[in-house]
Each structure stands twice: as structure tokens, then as C-alpha cells.
């Protein structure tokens, strides 16, 4: 199942399929390591929902929801994630 990063629940994981956005936003996301194929996990949400904290490439990163809407991911099933680790 595919959805954008802003729609993820806490603890949910996925693999980046595409990064949208205009010029500076897209470049900023790429510079932070959010590129196709990168694995991302949603760690936390601020009390009002914005910003969010994710783990990408073994570090924590905070993103605004407007930026998170530009990132399309393939959601990882717990069963799929477990099989991939074996």
C-alpha cells in the first residue's frame, strides 16, 4: 500500500518511492537523505501534529507536514519487514 509520509501512524515504516515538491523543497528533502529507496519510520508527532520526527538512514529528522506530504512511500507490513531481516 502506498501513502504519503504525513499519513503515517507512529511506529509505521515504509520505503520511499518518490519525492515531489517544487525546487527548494525537493532539493532540501534530497539533501536530508530522503531519496527513493530510503527506509523511513515515523517516531513522533508534535502535540498539534506538526512537525513530525522520523528516522531515516539511522538518524532522527524533523519535518513539517507540508514537506512530509511530498514524500510517497510503500508501507512496510510487519510480516514483510520481519522476512526482509532474515
Backbone as JSON, one array per atom type, in Angstrom:
{
  "sequence": "XXXXXXXXXXXXXXXXXXXXXXXXXXXXXXXXXXXXXXXXXXXXXXXXXXXXXXXXXXXXXXXXXXXXXXXXXXXXXXXXXXXXXX",
  "N": [[0.85, -1.18, 0.0], [0.52, 2.23, -0.77], [1.29, 5.47, 0.47], [1.43, 8.92, 1.58], [3.99, 10.47, 3.59], [2.97, 12.14, 5.62], [0.63, 10.88, 6.33], [1.23, 8.7, 7.83], [1.18, 6.54, 10.73], [2.33, 6.63, 14.13], [5.28, 4.79, 14.57], [4.98, 3.4, 12.25], [6.41, 2.09, 9.23], [8.18, 2.56, 6.12], [9.2, 2.49, 2.63], [10.76, 4.86, 0.62], [9.24, 5.85, -2.35], [8.85, 7.93, -4.17], [9.73, 11.42, -4.47], [8.21, 14.44, -4.29], [7.29, 17.84, -4.9], [8.27, 21.32, -5.16], [11.16, 22.79, -6.6], [13.1, 24.12, -4.26], [12.1, 22.77, -1.98], [12.05, 20.05, -2.72], [14.78, 19.69, -3.25], [15.83, 20.17, -0.7], [14.74, 18.0, 0.77], [16.01, 15.84, -0.55], [18.68, 16.49, 0.1], [18.62, 15.97, 2.82], [18.62, 13.27, 2.87], [16.36, 11.91, 2.14], [15.51, 10.0, -0.16], [14.54, 8.09, -3.1], [14.09, 4.7, -2.26], [15.11, 4.84, 0.32], [14.66, 3.86, 3.72], [12.13, 4.67, 6.03], [10.92, 5.57, 9.25], [8.21, 6.63, 11.19], [8.59, 8.38, 14.09], [7.65, 10.25, 16.09], [5.03, 12.67, 16.79], [4.36, 16.13, 17.01], [2.52, 17.8, 19.65], [0.36, 19.21, 18.39], [0.42, 18.03, 15.98], [2.21, 18.94, 14.02], [5.56, 19.78, 13.88], [6.72, 16.54, 12.52], [8.64, 13.71, 13.65], [11.08, 11.69, 12.22], [12.87, 8.63, 11.49], [15.55, 8.21, 9.44], [17.97, 6.7, 7.47], [19.45, 5.96, 9.75], [19.4, 8.22, 11.47], [17.73, 10.84, 13.34], [15.17, 13.03, 12.28], [13.42, 16.05, 11.83], [10.41, 17.06, 10.29], [8.24, 19.31, 8.6], [4.68, 19.11, 8.11], [3.92, 19.94, 5.55], [6.19, 19.38, 4.05], [6.36, 16.64, 4.45], [4.15, 15.76, 3.05], [5.04, 15.63, 0.48], [6.43, 13.32, 0.14], [6.2, 10.14, -1.04], [5.52, 6.87, -0.02], [6.03, 3.31, 0.12], [4.24, 1.34, 2.17], [5.48, -0.62, 4.81], [4.71, -3.84, 5.73], [4.42, -5.51, 8.87], [4.91, -8.25, 8.75], [6.23, -8.44, 6.29], [8.46, -6.84, 6.83], [9.71, -8.34, 8.82], [10.42, -10.65, 7.4], [12.23, -9.62, 5.61], [14.42, -9.06, 7.16], [15.5, -11.49, 7.76]],
  "CA": [[0.0, 0.0, 0.0], [1.31, 3.44, -0.88], [0.7, 6.7, 1.0], [2.42, 9.95, 1.84], [4.56, 10.41, 4.94], [2.11, 12.84, 6.58], [-0.48, 10.0, 6.67], [1.74, 7.59, 8.63], [0.93, 6.47, 12.17], [3.57, 6.47, 14.9], [5.83, 3.45, 14.51], [4.82, 2.84, 10.9], [7.63, 2.15, 8.42], [7.99, 2.46, 4.68], [10.33, 2.74, 1.74], [10.45, 5.98, -0.26], [9.03, 5.53, -3.76], [9.08, 9.16, -4.94], [9.77, 12.68, -3.73], [7.66, 15.51, -5.12], [7.56, 19.19, -4.4], [8.86, 22.29, -6.07], [12.53, 23.25, -6.43], [13.83, 24.16, -2.98], [11.6, 21.74, -1.06], [12.54, 18.76, -3.21], [16.24, 19.67, -3.05], [16.07, 20.06, 0.75], [14.45, 16.62, 1.16], [17.12, 15.03, -1.06], [19.88, 16.81, 0.9], [18.47, 15.35, 4.14], [18.71, 11.82, 2.73], [15.07, 11.32, 1.78], [15.62, 9.69, -1.58], [13.9, 6.81, -3.41], [14.76, 3.52, -1.72], [15.44, 5.04, 1.73], [13.67, 3.38, 4.68], [11.73, 5.72, 6.98], [9.97, 5.21, 10.31], [7.67, 7.78, 11.92], [8.88, 8.2, 15.51], [6.83, 11.1, 16.97], [4.31, 13.83, 16.28], [4.21, 17.21, 17.98], [1.16, 17.78, 20.21], [-0.64, 19.68, 17.44], [0.59, 17.27, 14.75], [3.23, 19.5, 13.14], [6.19, 18.87, 12.92], [6.85, 15.12, 12.84], [10.03, 13.24, 13.75], [11.26, 10.42, 11.53], [14.21, 8.06, 11.44], [15.96, 7.92, 8.07], [19.41, 6.45, 7.38], [19.99, 5.86, 11.12], [19.38, 9.44, 12.26], [16.41, 11.42, 13.54], [14.97, 14.23, 11.48], [12.09, 16.66, 11.98], [9.86, 17.61, 9.05], [6.91, 19.92, 8.65], [3.71, 18.31, 7.37], [3.95, 20.34, 4.14], [7.3, 18.64, 3.44], [6.03, 15.22, 4.52], [3.16, 15.48, 2.0], [5.75, 15.47, -0.8], [7.15, 12.05, 0.14], [5.33, 8.97, -1.23], [6.2, 5.67, 0.45], [5.38, 2.0, 0.12], [4.14, 0.97, 3.58], [6.03, -1.92, 5.13], [3.97, -4.71, 6.62], [5.25, -6.12, 9.9], [5.33, -9.56, 8.26], [7.21, -8.2, 5.24], [9.67, -6.32, 7.46], [10.35, -9.46, 9.5], [11.01, -11.54, 6.4], [13.36, -8.92, 4.98], [15.55, -9.08, 8.1], [16.05, -12.85, 7.86]],
  "C": [[0.89, 1.24, 0.0], [0.56, 4.62, -0.28], [1.81, 7.69, 1.28], [2.83, 9.92, 3.32], [3.69, 11.1, 5.98], [0.93, 11.98, 7.04], [-0.05, 8.82, 7.56], [1.31, 7.69, 10.08], [2.27, 6.29, 12.87], [4.0, 5.01, 14.88], [5.74, 2.81, 13.14], [6.09, 3.07, 10.09], [7.3, 2.03, 6.95], [9.26, 2.75, 3.93], [9.91, 3.84, 0.77], [10.35, 5.52, -1.71], [9.28, 6.75, -4.64], [9.06, 10.37, -4.02], [9.29, 13.77, -4.68], [8.06, 16.86, -4.58], [8.22, 20.05, -5.46], [10.29, 22.61, -5.66], [13.19, 23.09, -5.09], [13.38, 23.06, -2.02], [12.14, 20.37, -1.45], [14.04, 18.64, -2.97], [16.56, 19.48, -1.57], [15.83, 18.63, 1.24], [15.56, 15.67, 0.69], [18.38, 15.24, -0.23], [19.83, 16.17, 2.29], [18.48, 13.82, 4.07], [17.4, 11.13, 2.41], [15.05, 11.15, 0.27], [14.92, 8.36, -1.86], [14.75, 5.63, -2.93], [15.12, 3.64, -0.24], [14.3, 4.51, 2.61], [13.41, 4.46, 5.72], [10.76, 5.14, 8.0], [9.52, 6.5, 10.99], [7.83, 7.52, 13.41], [7.89, 8.97, 16.4], [6.08, 12.14, 16.16], [4.27, 14.88, 17.39], [2.77, 17.2, 18.49], [0.07, 18.25, 19.25], [-0.46, 19.03, 16.06], [1.69, 17.75, 13.83], [4.31, 20.15, 13.97], [6.14, 17.4, 13.36], [8.33, 14.78, 12.94], [10.11, 11.86, 13.11], [12.68, 9.91, 11.75], [14.46, 7.7, 9.98], [17.47, 7.79, 8.06], [20.11, 6.53, 8.74], [20.17, 7.2, 11.83], [17.97, 9.99, 12.33], [16.34, 12.77, 12.83], [13.56, 14.76, 11.73], [11.68, 17.29, 10.67], [8.52, 18.27, 9.33], [5.96, 19.06, 7.81], [3.69, 18.66, 5.89], [5.07, 19.6, 3.39], [6.97, 17.15, 3.38], [5.0, 14.83, 3.45], [3.81, 15.22, 0.65], [6.43, 14.11, -0.93], [6.15, 10.89, 0.06], [6.13, 7.72, -0.86], [5.36, 4.43, 0.23], [5.41, 1.54, 1.57], [4.68, -0.44, 3.76], [5.12, -2.64, 6.1], [4.91, -5.24, 7.68], [5.75, -7.48, 9.44], [6.38, -9.41, 7.17], [8.52, -7.72, 5.84], [10.42, -7.44, 8.16], [11.03, -10.4, 8.55], [12.24, -10.92, 5.78], [14.6, -8.98, 5.86], [16.21, -10.45, 8.16], [17.08, -13.12, 6.81]]
}
